[in-house]
């Protein structure tokens, strides 16, 4: 049982560390900005057919 708790604590500590790094360097917003740029590049190159 103690071995299981140590493993669980180690997993929780690693997950907390990873989440802190993502938060500290604002990596989630940087990833979203990169993805937004890629999506815009794809859709800006599409031919549009606008009829009213």
Secondary structure, 3 states (H helix, E strand, C coil): CHHHHHHHHHHHHHHHHHHHHHHHCCHHHHHHHHHHHHHHHHHHCCCCCCCC
